[in-house]
Amino acid sequence: MENSKEKARLAYEALEEKKGEDIQIIDIKDISIIADYFIIASGSNSLQVDALMNSVREKLGRNGYEPLRIEGIRSASWILMDYGDVIVHVFSREDRLFYNLERIWRDGKLISIEQLK
């Protein structure tokens, strides 16, 4: 649990450092076995989406966390980074509106970065 909180916090910070838009942390540990947290953010264009993904990968990597897999790099419109107990979704603005993960996972708890400290 503490590792998942740290990973989620680091991912949030990495997204914030690169000016990720509308960063959301959803606590899903009580409603799903796939992860403890979803981190969702948007980028204004494909270059920013790519920069956001790289920022997360670098920051978590420097702290000893490597992704199990990363999907969507080629399209740079929805990148999924699987860190086991933390899943990071980086979207283009349009794809985020289309897929609306916040609605799909509305039974999860939206939490603030302060709750991860």
N, C-alpha and C positions, 0 to 999 in steps of 0.2 A: 504493500500500500504506500509506504513512504517513497519507494522508488517511482511509483506511478505519479505521485504528487510532484516529485522533483522533475520528472520528464515533462509533465504537463506545464509546469512553471517555466522551465527552460524553453520549451517550444513556444509558449506565449511570448516570452521575452524576445526570442529570435524573430518572431513575426512582427512584433512591435518595433524592433530596431530597424526593420526594413519598411516601415510604414504600411504594414498590412491593414486592410480595412475591415471594420466590424468584426473584430476577433471575438469569438464566443468560446466559452469552455462549458461543455455539457458533461455532467457527472452521470454516467450510465451504469455504474457498477451494480446498482440495485435492480436494474431491469434487463440486463444482458450479460451473457458470459463472454462476449467477444472482446471486451475492453473495460477499463475503468473510466476513461475519459475520451471524449472527442474534442479536438480543438479544430475550429472552423474559422477560416479567414479568406478574404478576397484580395485580389490584386487588380489594378486598373487595366493591365494589358498582359500579354504573354511574357514579356521580359520581366515584369514585376513578379508574376506568378513564379517564374523560374528563380528569381532572386530570393523570394520568400522560402521556397523549398531548399535552396542552397544554404540559406541562413540557419534554418532549422537543423539541417543535416550536419553542418559544421559545429554549431553550438552543442548539440547533443553528443556528437562524436568526440568533441574535446572533453566532455564529461563522462566518457566511457560507454555511451549508449549508441549502438548501431541499429539501423532499421532492419527488420526481418525482410521487408520488401518495400519497393517504391513502384507505384504504377501511375501511368499517365504522363510521363515526362515528355514524350514526343508531341503530344497535343498541347501541353501547357495551358489547358483550360480547366482541368480538374486533376490535381495530383494528390494521390493518396499515399501517405507515409505510415507504414505499420510498424510501430515500436512495441508490439505485443499488448501491453496494458494501456497504451496511449495510441490513438489513431489521429493523425493530423491530416486534415482536408484543406487544400489550398485551391481555391476556385478563381476563375475569371468572374467578373461581376454577373455576366449573363448566365453562365452555367450555375452559379450559386442560386440565382433566382429560380431557374428552371428546376433544379433538383430539390431545393428547399429542405435540406437535411434537418434543419431546426424543427420543421413541422413534423417530419417523419419520427424524430426522436424527442417529441414534446413531452413524453413521460419522464424523460431524464430531467435532472435539476440543472438549470442554468446557474453557474457559480461565477464568482469574481476571482481575479488573480490573488486578492488578499486571502482568500480561503485556502490557497495552496501554499501559503508561507508559514 
